[in-house]
């Protein structure tokens, strides 16, 4: 260990008399939210009226799409211009005929309404606070705060989970990612291992997350013994190497966890109901042919009594392209033109593009060889090297903002509309007595429920049953909370590009 050697010095000899000073302000490292999520959805987000949430906590949106009535050319001798026909009766009289008619009104089509049912989503939380922690924080000699960092961590867990659900896919059982390149798979009391997320979406993982490990089908949970779930946590995230470390507490899964297994939120991988989180971008961008779940808005998490199949209603269908390869400027123009050619007549548009840093870096890299640096009578200079901040693409009079996200799966680009408060947050009325969480992000309608249940504060004593059947008070208190909301776009249709070539480098 390298340190300043004070042996033989005055300060060294008198060290027992010199106060050791520790900084009482503890620095807490918490991951920031995805900038694409915050800028595209949160900052431009509208608020849906709570009065539109009806029976069964559903939002029912009604659409009518077809034209109505009869409208024809001026046939029948243009009688509306020139009048009906006449016949002469001698030299001084004529008879008027009433022979021409308007088209048959019953021959026209009438718009038939159809509905989309959107189920409200609920998520629950709890946080343990002990008397020992509160006593430690109240002690002046104790270094740093105890409760505040814990509350901040709880708030960040809520925000991080919602951000993940924005990108997760219902048709993949809302998996966070896929395990690959397993290393260090060992077992003593606990099983520990590290892996590389196949999707390269490293920011979906954070220290302290409770997760489950499932096989690729989502049918078998690895961290389970005798039908009982085994606690499993993310213990480290190395963004430089693109690796995630996991600990399974008290179970040997070293012989069962394999590459292609998936990581999911704890107790949130059940396929019926399909998912437990809010509907995200992939729940609304639907483009599949046929009548399977992928052809419906909200997929297998939809209200089957009030559903929209995008093949029956193509005005809701998104533009999809697979196997894109290198995303060139010309290809991007083609895809944007393809979307607006189909959607402009409905008043639909996209105004932002979201992709990983590898996609945008590759996009720029393929343009480097297309330009010549003119150094005629000029000195070499590095003054203006690099890339301009941000990504803006202008085409057909529209400017598209590009966002970089490490939550997004590799090789994918999303195009969505954020303007006009397209994405709206629907929240049911709060029960009387619930208390807002002041450390939660302002856009998150999270509430502590203990006051609504008759308790005087957000903390509820934790008791333990005794042998005599009485409930004994422990030193622990729990802070139960809930979040109820749904994100609903006025315009679900957007763009998804898959198989886009990337340029990425990770450290060792």
C-alpha positions as CSV (number, residue, x, y, z in Angstrom):
1,X,0.0,0.0,0.0
2,X,1.4,3.4,-1.0
3,X,0.9,6.2,1.5
4,X,2.9,9.1,2.9
5,X,5.4,7.7,5.4
6,X,5.3,9.9,8.5
7,X,7.8,7.8,10.6
8,X,10.4,9.9,12.2
9,X,8.6,13.1,11.7
10,X,7.0,15.4,14.3
11,X,3.6,14.7,12.9
12,X,4.3,11.0,13.1
13,X,5.4,11.1,16.7
14,X,2.4,13.2,17.7
15,X,-0.2,11.3,15.5
16,X,-2.1,10.1,18.6
17,X,-2.9,13.7,19.5
18,X,-4.0,14.8,16.0
19,X,-7.7,14.4,15.1
20,X,-8.5,12.1,12.2
21,X,-11.1,14.0,10.2
22,X,-13.6,12.1,8.1
23,X,-15.9,13.9,5.6
24,X,-19.5,13.7,6.9
25,X,-21.0,14.2,3.5
26,X,-21.2,10.8,1.9
27,X,-21.2,10.7,-1.9
28,X,-23.9,8.4,-3.3
29,X,-23.4,7.1,-6.8
30,X,-26.7,6.6,-8.5
31,X,-27.2,6.1,-12.2
32,X,-28.9,8.9,-14.1
33,X,-32.0,8.3,-16.2
34,X,-31.7,7.6,-19.9
35,X,-31.6,11.0,-21.7
36,X,-33.7,9.7,-24.6
37,X,-36.5,8.7,-22.2
38,X,-36.3,12.0,-20.3
39,X,-36.2,14.3,-23.3
40,X,-38.6,12.5,-25.6
41,X,-41.2,11.3,-23.1
42,X,-40.9,13.1,-19.8
43,X,-40.3,16.7,-20.9
44,X,-42.9,16.7,-23.7
45,X,-45.4,14.6,-21.8
46,X,-49.0,15.5,-21.6
47,X,-51.4,14.5,-18.9
48,X,-54.6,12.5,-19.7
49,X,-57.8,13.4,-17.9
50,X,-58.5,11.1,-14.9
51,X,-62.2,11.3,-15.8
52,X,-61.4,9.2,-19.0
53,X,-60.5,6.2,-16.8
54,X,-63.6,4.2,-16.5
55,X,-64.9,0.8,-15.2
56,X,-62.2,-1.8,-14.6
57,X,-59.6,0.9,-14.6
58,X,-59.6,1.0,-18.4
59,X,-59.1,3.8,-20.8
60,X,-61.4,3.3,-23.8
61,X,-60.5,5.3,-26.9
62,X,-63.0,5.4,-29.8
63,X,-61.9,5.8,-33.4
64,X,-63.8,6.3,-36.6
65,X,-61.9,6.0,-39.9
66,X,-63.9,5.6,-43.0
67,X,-65.7,8.2,-45.2
68,X,-69.4,8.5,-45.3
69,X,-72.2,9.3,-47.8
70,X,-72.4,9.5,-51.6
71,X,-70.6,12.1,-53.7
72,X,-70.7,11.7,-57.5
73,X,-69.9,13.8,-60.6
74,X,-72.6,16.0,-62.1
75,X,-74.2,13.3,-64.2
76,X,-77.8,13.3,-65.2
77,X,-77.4,16.2,-67.7
78,X,-75.9,18.4,-64.9
79,X,-79.5,19.3,-63.8
80,X,-78.2,21.1,-60.7
81,X,-76.5,23.5,-63.1
82,X,-79.0,23.8,-65.9
83,X,-82.2,22.6,-64.5
84,X,-84.2,19.4,-65.3
85,X,-85.2,18.7,-68.9
86,X,-88.1,20.5,-70.7
87,X,-90.4,19.6,-73.6
88,X,-92.0,22.2,-76.0
89,X,-95.7,22.3,-76.2
90,X,-96.5,24.3,-79.4
91,X,-94.7,27.6,-80.1
92,X,-95.5,29.4,-76.9
93,X,-95.4,26.7,-74.1
94,X,-93.2,24.0,-72.6
95,X,-93.6,21.3,-70.0
96,X,-91.0,20.8,-67.2
97,X,-90.0,17.3,-66.3
98,X,-88.9,16.1,-62.9
99,X,-87.0,13.1,-64.0
100,X,-83.5,13.6,-62.7
101,X,-82.6,12.5,-59.2
102,X,-79.9,12.8,-56.5
103,X,-77.9,9.7,-55.8
104,X,-79.4,7.1,-53.5
105,X,-78.4,8.1,-49.9
106,X,-78.7,4.5,-48.8
107,X,-75.9,3.5,-51.2
108,X,-73.3,5.4,-49.2
109,X,-71.1,3.9,-46.5
110,X,-71.2,5.1,-42.9
111,X,-68.2,5.2,-40.6
112,X,-68.4,2.4,-38.0
113,X,-66.7,3.2,-34.6
114,X,-64.2,0.9,-33.1
115,X,-62.5,1.0,-29.7
116,X,-59.1,0.5,-28.1
117,X,-59.1,-0.6,-24.5
118,X,-56.0,0.3,-22.4
119,X,-55.6,-1.3,-19.0
120,X,-54.2,0.8,-16.2
121,X,-51.0,-0.6,-14.7
122,X,-50.0,-0.8,-11.1
123,X,-46.7,-1.4,-9.4
124,X,-46.0,-1.8,-5.7
125,X,-43.0,-1.2,-3.5
126,X,-41.8,-1.4,0.0
127,X,-38.8,0.0,1.9
128,X,-37.4,-1.2,5.3
129,X,-36.3,1.3,7.9
130,X,-35.0,0.2,11.2
131,X,-34.8,1.8,14.6
132,X,-31.1,1.3,14.6
133,X,-30.7,3.3,11.3
134,X,-32.9,6.1,12.7
135,X,-30.9,6.1,16.0
136,X,-27.6,6.2,14.1
137,X,-28.7,9.1,12.0
138,X,-29.7,11.0,15.2
139,X,-26.3,10.5,16.7
140,X,-24.1,13.6,16.1
141,X,-20.9,11.5,16.0
142,X,-22.2,9.2,13.3
143,X,-20.6,9.9,9.9
144,X,-23.0,10.8,7.2
145,X,-26.7,10.4,6.7
146,X,-28.3,7.0,6.8
147,X,-32.0,7.4,5.8
148,X,-31.7,10.1,3.1
149,X,-29.4,8.0,0.8
150,X,-31.7,5.0,1.3
151,X,-34.7,7.1,0.2
152,X,-32.8,8.5,-2.8
153,X,-31.9,4.9,-3.8
154,X,-35.5,3.9,-3.5
155,X,-36.6,6.8,-5.7
156,X,-34.0,6.0,-8.3
157,X,-35.1,2.3,-8.3
158,X,-38.6,3.4,-9.2
159,X,-37.4,5.8,-12.0
160,X,-34.9,3.2,-13.4
161,X,-37.6,0.5,-13.5
162,X,-40.0,2.8,-15.4
163,X,-37.3,3.7,-17.8
164,X,-36.6,0.1,-18.5
165,X,-40.2,-0.7,-19.2
166,X,-40.2,2.1,-21.8
167,X,-37.9,-0.1,-23.9
168,X,-38.8,-3.6,-22.9
169,X,-41.0,-5.8,-25.1
170,X,-44.2,-7.6,-24.1
171,X,-43.6,-10.3,-26.7
172,X,-40.3,-11.1,-25.0
173,X,-42.0,-11.4,-21.6
174,X,-40.6,-8.1,-20.6
175,X,-37.0,-9.4,-20.3
176,X,-34.3,-6.9,-19.3
177,X,-31.7,-8.7,-21.4
178,X,-30.0,-11.9,-22.4
179,X,-27.0,-13.6,-20.8
180,X,-23.9,-14.3,-22.8
181,X,-20.2,-14.8,-22.2
182,X,-20.6,-16.1,-18.6
183,X,-17.5,-15.9,-16.5
184,X,-16.6,-16.6,-12.9
185,X,-19.5,-19.0,-12.3
186,X,-18.7,-20.2,-8.7
187,X,-20.6,-21.5,-5.7
188,X,-19.8,-21.4,-2.1
189,X,-22.7,-20.3,0.0
190,X,-24.0,-18.2,-2.9
191,X,-23.6,-18.5,-6.6
192,X,-21.9,-15.6,-8.3
193,X,-21.1,-14.9,-11.9
194,X,-20.6,-12.2,-14.5
195,X,-22.0,-11.9,-18.0
196,X,-22.2,-9.7,-21.0
197,X,-25.7,-8.6,-22.1
198,X,-26.3,-9.8,-25.6
199,X,-28.2,-6.7,-26.4
200,X,-25.4,-4.4,-25.2
201,X,-28.0,-2.4,-23.2
202,X,-25.8,-2.0,-20.2
203,X,-27.7,0.9,-18.6
204,X,-30.7,-1.3,-18.0
205,X,-28.7,-2.9,-15.1
206,X,-28.0,-1.2,-11.8
207,X,-26.5,-2.2,-8.5
208,X,-29.1,-3.4,-6.0
209,X,-31.7,-4.5,-8.6
210,X,-33.7,-7.6,-7.6
211,X,-33.8,-9.9,-10.6
212,X,-34.8,-13.4,-11.7
213,X,-33.0,-15.6,-14.1
214,X,-35.1,-17.5,-16.6
215,X,-34.5,-19.8,-19.5
216,X,-34.9,-18.4,-23.0
217,X,-38.6,-19.4,-23.1
218,X,-39.4,-17.7,-19.9
219,X,-40.9,-20.9,-18.5
220,X,-38.2,-22.0,-16.0
221,X,-36.9,-19.8,-13.3
222,X,-33.3,-20.8,-12.4
223,X,-33.2,-19.0,-9.0
224,X,-35.8,-21.1,-7.4
225,X,-35.7,-24.1,-5.0
226,X,-38.6,-26.2,-4.0
227,X,-41.0,-23.8,-5.8
228,X,-39.7,-20.9,-3.7
229,X,-37.8,-18.0,-5.3
230,X,-34.2,-17.5,-4.2
231,X,-33.1,-13.8,-3.7
232,X,-31.0,-12.7,-6.6
233,X,-29.3,-9.3,-7.0
234,X,-27.2,-7.3,-9.4
235,X,-24.0,-6.6,-7.5
236,X,-21.8,-4.7,-10.0
237,X,-22.1,-3.1,-13.4
238,X,-18.9,-2.5,-15.3
239,X,-19.9,-0.2,-18.2
240,X,-16.3,-0.1,-19.5
241,X,-16.2,-3.8,-20.1
242,X,-19.9,-4.2,-20.7
243,X,-20.3,-6.8,-17.9
244,X,-22.9,-7.3,-15.2
245,X,-22.3,-9.3,-11.9
246,X,-25.0,-11.3,-10.3
247,X,-25.3,-13.0,-6.9
248,X,-27.8,-15.7,-6.1
249,X,-28.1,-15.9,-2.3
250,X,-28.2,-19.4,-0.8
251,X,-28.6,-21.5,-3.9
252,X,-26.3,-23.3,-6.3
253,X,-27.3,-22.5,-9.8
254,X,-23.8,-23.0,-11.2
255,X,-24.9,-26.1,-13.1
256,X,-28.1,-24.6,-14.6
257,X,-27.4,-21.0,-15.6
258,X,-26.3,-21.0,-19.3
259,X,-25.8,-18.5,-22.1
260,X,-29.1,-17.5,-23.7
261,X,-30.8,-17.4,-20.3
262,X,-32.6,-14.1,-19.6
263,X,-32.7,-11.5,-16.9
264,X,-36.0,-10.2,-15.7
265,X,-37.3,-8.1,-12.9
266,X,-38.0,-10.1,-9.7
267,X,-41.5,-11.6,-9.6
268,X,-42.4,-9.9,-12.9
269,X,-42.0,-12.5,-15.6
270,X,-45.4,-14.2,-15.5
271,X,-47.0,-14.4,-18.9
272,X,-50.6,-14.2,-17.5
273,X,-51.0,-11.2,-17.1
274,X,-48.4,-10.6,-19.8
275,X,-46.5,-7.9,-17.9
276,X,-46.5,-5.9,-14.7
277,X,-45.1,-2.6,-16.0
278,X,-46.3,0.3,-18.1
279,X,-46.7,0.0,-21.8
280,X,-43.6,1.2,-23.6
281,X,-42.5,2.1,-27.1
282,X,-42.5,-1.6,-28.3
283,X,-46.0,-2.1,-27.0
284,X,-47.2,0.6,-29.4
285,X,-45.0,0.1,-32.5
286,X,-46.8,-2.8,-34.2
287,X,-46.1,-4.0,-37.7
288,X,-46.5,-7.7,-37.9
289,X,-48.7,-9.5,-40.5
290,X,-51.3,-12.0,-39.6
291,X,-53.4,-12.3,-36.5
292,X,-50.9,-13.1,-33.8
293,X,-50.2,-11.0,-30.7
294,X,-47.6,-8.9,-32.5
295,X,-50.2,-7.6,-34.9
296,X,-52.2,-5.9,-32.1
297,X,-51.5,-2.6,-30.3
298,X,-50.3,-3.6,-26.8
299,X,-49.6,-7.1,-28.0
300,X,-50.5,-9.9,-25.6
301,X,-51.1,-7.3,-22.9
302,X,-54.1,-5.9,-24.8
303,X,-57.8,-5.8,-23.9
304,X,-59.1,-8.5,-26.2
305,X,-62.6,-7.1,-26.0
306,X,-61.4,-3.7,-27.4
307,X,-58.4,-4.4,-29.6
308,X,-56.9,-3.0,-32.7
309,X,-55.3,-5.2,-35.3
310,X,-52.9,-3.0,-37.4
311,X,-53.6,-5.2,-40.4
312,X,-57.3,-4.5,-40.1
313,X,-56.6,-0.8,-39.3
314,X,-53.3,0.0,-41.2
315,X,-53.5,3.6,-40.2
316,X,-52.0,2.4,-36.8
317,X,-49.3,0.3,-38.4
318,X,-45.7,1.3,-37.9
319,X,-42.9,1.3,-40.5
320,X,-40.6,-1.6,-40.0
321,X,-37.4,-2.6,-41.7
322,X,-35.0,-5.5,-40.8
323,X,-31.5,-6.3,-42.0
324,X,-30.7,-2.6,-42.5
325,X,-26.9,-3.0,-42.3
326,X,-25.0,0.3,-42.4
327,X,-27.4,3.2,-42.0
328,X,-26.5,5.6,-44.7
329,X,-27.9,9.1,-45.2
330,X,-29.7,7.8,-48.3
331,X,-31.3,4.8,-46.5
332,X,-32.4,7.1,-43.7
333,X,-34.1,9.4,-46.3
334,X,-35.8,6.3,-47.8
335,X,-37.2,5.1,-44.5
336,X,-38.4,8.6,-43.4
337,X,-40.0,9.1,-46.8
338,X,-41.6,5.7,-46.6
339,X,-43.2,6.6,-43.3
340,X,-44.5,10.0,-44.2
341,X,-45.7,8.9,-47.6
342,X,-48.0,6.5,-45.8
343,X,-48.9,8.6,-42.8
344,X,-49.0,12.3,-43.7
345,X,-52.6,12.1,-44.9
346,X,-53.6,11.1,-41.4
347,X,-51.7,14.0,-39.9
348,X,-49.0,11.6,-38.5
349,X,-45.3,12.3,-38.3
350,X,-42.2,11.4,-36.4
351,X,-39.8,14.0,-35.1
352,X,-37.1,12.1,-33.1
353,X,-34.9,9.0,-33.7
354,X,-33.4,7.0,-30.8
355,X,-30.5,4.6,-31.2
356,X,-27.3,3.4,-29.4
357,X,-24.1,5.3,-29.6
358,X,-22.7,2.5,-31.9
359,X,-25.4,3.1,-34.5
360,X,-24.7,6.9,-34.7
361,X,-20.9,6.3,-34.7
362,X,-21.2,3.9,-37.6
363,X,-23.5,6.3,-39.4
364,X,-20.9,9.0,-39.2
365,X,-18.0,6.7,-39.9
366,X,-19.3,5.7,-43.3
367,X,-19.4,9.4,-44.3
368,X,-15.8,10.1,-43.5
369,X,-14.3,8.8,-46.7
370,X,-16.8,10.8,-48.8
371,X,-15.2,14.2,-48.2
372,X,-11.9,15.8,-49.0
373,X,-10.0,18.1,-46.6
374,X,-8.7,21.0,-48.6
375,X,-5.3,22.2,-47.3
376,X,-4.3,24.4,-50.2
377,X,-2.0,27.1,-48.9
378,X,-3.2,26.2,-45.3
379,X,-1.4,24.8,-42.3
380,X,-2.6,21.7,-40.6
381,X,-5.0,22.4,-37.8
382,X,-6.9,20.3,-35.2
383,X,-9.1,23.2,-34.2
384,X,-12.3,21.8,-35.5
385,X,-11.8,18.1,-35.3
386,X,-14.5,15.7,-34.0
387,X,-18.2,15.7,-34.3
388,X,-20.7,18.4,-33.7
389,X,-22.8,18.0,-30.5
390,X,-26.1,16.3,-31.0
391,X,-27.7,14.7,-34.1
392,X,-30.0,16.7,-36.3
393,X,-31.3,15.4,-39.7
394,X,-33.3,17.6,-42.0
395,X,-35.3,16.2,-44.8
396,X,-38.5,17.3,-46.7
397,X,-38.8,20.4,-44.5
398,X,-38.7,18.4,-41.2
399,X,-35.9,18.3,-38.7
400,X,-35.4,15.1,-36.7
401,X,-33.6,15.1,-33.4
402,X,-31.4,12.0,-32.8
403,X,-31.0,10.7,-29.2
404,X,-28.4,8.3,-27.9
405,X,-29.4,5.6,-25.4
406,X,-27.6,2.8,-23.7
407,X,-30.9,1.3,-22.6
408,X,-31.7,0.5,-26.2
409,X,-30.9,-3.0,-27.7
410,X,-28.0,-3.0,-30.1
411,X,-28.6,-2.6,-33.8
412,X,-32.0,-0.9,-33.4
413,X,-33.3,2.5,-34.2
414,X,-36.7,3.9,-33.1
415,X,-38.5,6.8,-34.7
416,X,-41.4,8.2,-32.7
417,X,-43.4,11.4,-32.4
418,X,-42.9,13.4,-29.3
419,X,-44.3,16.8,-30.4
420,X,-47.7,18.0,-29.6
421,X,-47.7,16.2,-26.2
422,X,-48.2,13.0,-28.1
423,X,-47.4,10.8,-25.1
424,X,-49.9,11.3,-22.3
425,X,-49.7,10.0,-18.7
426,X,-52.9,8.7,-17.3
427,X,-53.1,8.4,-13.5
428,X,-56.2,7.3,-11.5
429,X,-57.4,9.6,-8.6
430,X,-55.4,9.0,-5.4
431,X,-57.1,7.4,-2.4
432,X,-57.6,9.9,0.4
433,X,-54.6,10.0,2.7
434,X,-51.9,8.8,0.5
435,X,-48.7,10.8,0.6
436,X,-46.5,11.8,-2.3
437,X,-42.8,10.8,-2.3
438,X,-40.8,14.0,-2.3
439,X,-37.6,12.3,-3.5
440,X,-39.3,10.7,-6.5
441,X,-39.0,12.3,-10.0
442,X,-41.7,14.9,-10.5
443,X,-43.3,13.0,-13.4
444,X,-43.7,9.8,-11.3
445,X,-47.1,9.5,-9.5
446,X,-45.7,7.4,-6.7
447,X,-47.4,7.4,-3.3
448,X,-46.9,6.0,0.2
449,X,-50.1,4.3,1.2
450,X,-49.8,3.8,5.0
451,X,-51.6,7.0,5.9
452,X,-54.5,6.0,3.7
453,X,-54.7,2.7,5.6
454,X,-55.1,4.5,8.9
455,X,-51.5,4.9,10.1
456,X,-50.3,8.2,11.3
457,X,-47.2,8.3,9.1
458,X,-45.8,6.6,6.0
459,X,-44.1,4.0,8.3
460,X,-45.9,0.8,9.4
461,X,-44.4,-1.3,12.3
462,X,-43.3,-4.7,11.4
463,X,-44.4,-7.4,13.9
464,X,-43.4,-11.0,14.4
465,X,-45.7,-13.7,15.6
466,X,-44.8,-15.3,18.9
467,X,-45.3,-18.8,20.0
468,X,-48.4,-17.8,22.0
469,X,-50.0,-16.3,19.0
470,X,-49.5,-12.6,19.9
471,X,-47.8,-10.1,17.5
472,X,-44.5,-8.8,18.9
473,X,-43.1,-5.5,17.7
474,X,-39.7,-5.6,16.0
475,X,-37.3,-2.7,15.5
476,X,-38.2,-2.6,11.8
477,X,-40.7,-0.4,10.0
478,X,-41.9,-0.7,6.4
479,X,-42.9,2.0,4.0
480,X,-45.4,0.4,1.5
481,X,-46.0,2.4,-1.7
482,X,-47.7,2.1,-5.0
483,X,-47.6,3.6,-8.5
484,X,-50.5,3.5,-10.9
485,X,-50.2,4.9,-14.3
486,X,-50.2,4.2,-18.1
487,X,-48.5,5.9,-21.0
488,X,-50.7,6.3,-24.0
489,X,-49.8,8.0,-27.3
490,X,-52.3,9.9,-29.5
491,X,-50.2,8.6,-32.4
492,X,-48.9,5.1,-31.8
493,X,-47.4,4.6,-35.3
494,X,-43.7,5.1,-35.6
495,X,-40.5,3.6,-37.1
496,X,-38.4,0.6,-36.1
497,X,-35.2,-0.4,-37.9
498,X,-33.4,-3.6,-37.0
499,X,-30.1,-5.2,-37.9
500,X,-28.3,-1.8,-38.1
501,X,-24.5,-2.0,-38.1
502,X,-22.7,-0.5,-35.1
503,X,-19.3,0.7,-34.2
504,X,-18.5,0.0,-30.6
505,X,-15.4,-0.5,-28.5
506,X,-15.2,-1.7,-24.9
507,X,-12.2,-1.5,-22.6
508,X,-10.5,-4.5,-20.9
